[in-house]
Amino acid sequence: MSDHQPVTPFEERLWAAHQDGQEALCLSLLRDADLALPITAAAAAGTEAPAWATVSDSERTWLLAYTSVEAMRLATGGVATHCRVISLVELAAGWPDLRWGLAINPGLTAFLLLESGTVARLAVPTLAQDLLLDPASGVPAVQKLLSPVDVNDLLTGGEPRISGYCHHALDVSHIATPAVLAQALGQPDMLTADGSLNILRWRPAGLDLYRTPYGGTDEESRAAVAGWVIEEPPFVGMGLVPNVDHVIREYKVYGVGLPHGAEIWELTSRGTEHRRAIYHGDLRRWLLIGTRAAR
């Protein structure tokens, strides 16, 4: 194998961990790494669309990635000179095929092979794992788009429970336009007649109830990612909303009770948010805010 001298602190730590046989440490280091994916000169110039660089063996197809541009050039003997730099979670959002694996630094000493399920779990940890990795961050807010009928059912249906998919609120906090948010989440039908969105937002209790949806669109793809759920396309199965242009973590729940302080917000077509109701856990009812109820 080619001998590559680490050029970044990340590579130095990865090389040392690999040399010591510390596989778990290698994987943890990759969690926040940026990887170089080879592309053609034409793709770099914008005259053709970037394509996945892969190799295949008797086991599967492997997507090629390197821990630095220098590593890529050395490992390929100078054949690959251009790349796109991408984080692991961005890679997971655009993952082309759950049956593929990820080959990191093939041709170099610190060479790693990851199955798609490993990529998914490194890139998109569960809510409970996120808190363990960064205890100071606290329990994050999650949210879910509501139709007008959903809002009415919550306000009038007694103790509120939620099933289906919700997403990490922080991942969409930069989106202030209802149509853009609905499109990013693949839910354009949630827009109201006046172009606004109703959003249920809360801080979850019982993080293990919020399961990261690793899986596929059939038994084969579910098994390929070692997942637990099967959904209709365009389901990704890597724990993210199916949108290659946005990295949005999502979670699946079954009849989870909403905690005290859960809120219903309206994001208007003007890009302003108004809180319409807040759930009072002791009173077991919603308190409406302002002069108009959530709609």
N, C-alpha and C positions, 0 to 999 in steps of 0.2 A: 504493500500500500504506500501511497505518497506520504511524505513527511511534511506536515503543515505546522508551522509555528503559530500559536494563537495570537490574534491581533487585537483582541478586545478583552476586557476583564471577564466578560461572560464566557468567552471561549477558554480562557485560562482555567476558570472554575470547572467548566464542562470537561475539559481534557483531563484535569486532575481527578475528577470524580470517576470518569470512565476508566482511567488507568488503575484506580483503586478498586474497581469493580462495584462501585456504589450506584447501582441502577436506579434506585429510588431517588437519589439526589440528582442524577442526570435528568430524570423526568421532571422533577420539581423545577430545575433550572430552565427547562424548555417552556414551562408554563407562561412566562412573561417575555420570551425571546422573540426577536424579529428574525425571520428567515428569508434567505435569498432564493427565489425560484427562477430558474433559467428561462429566458425568452429569446426570440430571434431578434436580430438587428432591426428587421422590418417592424416587428411589434414594438420595439423600443422607440422607433421613429414615428409610430402611430399610423403606419400605412397598412397594417394588418392587425387583426385581433390577437391578443396573447393566447397562447395555447398551453395546456399542461404538458410539462416535460416529464416523460415517464420511461420506465424500463419494465420488462416483464420477465418472469421466470416461471417455473412449473407450478409455483404456488399461487401467484397473483400478480396484478399490476401494481407497481410502486411509483408513487408521485415523488419526484426528486426535489430536495430542498437542501440548502447549505446554511451554515451558521455565519457566514460572511461572504462578501464578494470575492475576497482573496481565496477562501477555501474552495469556492465554486470554480474559479479559474484554474487553480492548481489541480483539483480532482479531475477536471475534464480535459486536462492537458491544453488549456487555452481555447478549446472548442466553444465553450460557453463564455461569452464576454459581457452579455447584458442580462439583466434580471429585473424582477419586481420584488420589492421588499414588503413583507406582509407579516402580520402578527399571527400567532397560532389561532386565536379566536376568529380573525378575519378569514384564515384558511378554512376553518371549520364551517363558517357561514357559506362559503362557496364550494364546499367539498363536492367533487364531481361524481363520485360513485362509492357507496358504502362498502363495496367489495374490495376497493383499493386499499393499499397501505401507504405509509409515508416512510421514505428512505431519506434519512438525514446524514449528509456527508459521506455518501458512498464513494469509495476509493481512498478515504482517509482513515487514520487510526481510530479516531473517535467517531465511529460509524454506528448509527442506531436505526433499527427497524421498528416502526410503530403500526399496529393495526388501527383501523378507523375508530374502534371503540376507545382505544387509549387516547387518540387525538381528541375525541369528543370530551372525555372526562378530564383531560388536562386543560382544554380550552374553556370548557363550560362546567365548572364544579357545581355541585348542588348548593342550595342556600345554606344548609348546615355547614358544608365544607368551606364556603366563602367566609362564614363567621369565624371558623376555626383558624383560617389563614390570616384573617385580619380582625381580631376581636374588637379593636378600637373603632371599627367602622359602625358597629351596632347593627341591629336588625334592619334591613333595607325595606323600603316601601315597594309594594307590588300594586299593579292596577289591572283593570279589565274594562273594556268598552261595553257599554250598555245600550240596548235599544230603548225607546220610550216605553215599550211593554215591560222590559226588564226592570226599569226604574219603578214603574207602578207596582210590579210584583214585589219588589224589595220593600217599598214603603208601606204596603198593605198586607204583606204575607206573614206577619209574626216574626219569630226569631229568624234572622237571615242566614241562609247557607248558600255556598257557592260551589258550583261544579264546572268542569271544563278547563279552559286555558286562561292563565293570567301571565303577565310579563313584568320584567324588572322596570320599575318606574324610572330609575336613573338612566337607563339606556335610551329613553325617548324624551328626556327632559329638555333637549335642545330643539325639539319639534314643536312649534307654536301654531301651526296651521292645521285645522281639523282634517282637511282633505289629504294633506301630506301624511299625517299621523295614521289615518285610516288606511291609506294605501300602503304605508310601511308595514302595518300589521296584517295586511291582506284582508281587511274588513271594510271595504268601501261602502257596504250596505248599512253600516252603523251610523252614517251621516244622517242627521235629521233633515226635515224639509227646508229649514233655514240654513243648512250648512254647518251646524254645530255638532259637537260630540258630547255625549254623557260618559263620564269616567268614574268608575268605582275605584277608590284608592285606600289602602290600608297597610298596616305593618303586621305581618303574620305572626301568629303564635303556633307553636308546634311545627317547626321548620321541616321535620321529616315528612309531614303531610303534603308538602309542596314538592312533588317529584319532578326531576328533570327528565323530559321526554326523550330518552335515548331509544331509538327504534328504527322502523322503516315502513315502507309501503306494502310489504309482503313478508312472508316468513323468512325468505332468504336474506333480504336486506336487514330485517330485524336481528337475525342471528349473526350477520356479518359485523354488526356494531355491538353485539352482546347486549341488546336492549330488551325492553319489556313491553313496548307499545307498537301497534300497527295502526297507521292512519292513511287516509286517502291522499294522493298527491294534491298539492305540492309539498307535503310534509317532508322536512329535511332529515329528521332523526338524530341530529347532532346536538339537540338541546336549544336550538335557536329558531326564531321565527323564520319562515321560508322567504328570505329576501336577501339577495347577495349584496345589495347596496346599503344595508343597515345591519348592524350587529345588535340583536335584541334577544336577550335571554328570556326563555319562557318556561312555565311550570304547569303541571297538570294536577288538578285537585278533584276530590270526590266528596261532595257534601260537607265542605269545611265551613265551620261557623265563623262569622265575621266577629272580630274583637271590638271591644269598646273603642270609640274614636274613629271607626271607619267612616269615610266621607264619600259623598257623591258630588262631583264637580261637573260644571259645564264649560267646555272650551268653545268659545264662540268663533264665528267666521272672521271676526276682527283680531283673533289671536289672544284674546283676554280670557282668563280663567275666573269663574265665579263658583264659590262653594254653595251648594244648594241644600245639602242636608248632612247631618252628622249622627251617627248611631250611638245612643246612650245605652251601654251594657247593663247598668243597674236598673234603668227604667224599662229596658227591653223594647225600645221604640226609637224611631227616627225623629230628630228635631229638625224642622225645616228652618232654613236661614234666609233672611231677606223677605221681600214682598211677593216672591213668586216661587212656587215649588219647582223642583227639578223636573225636567220634561224630556 
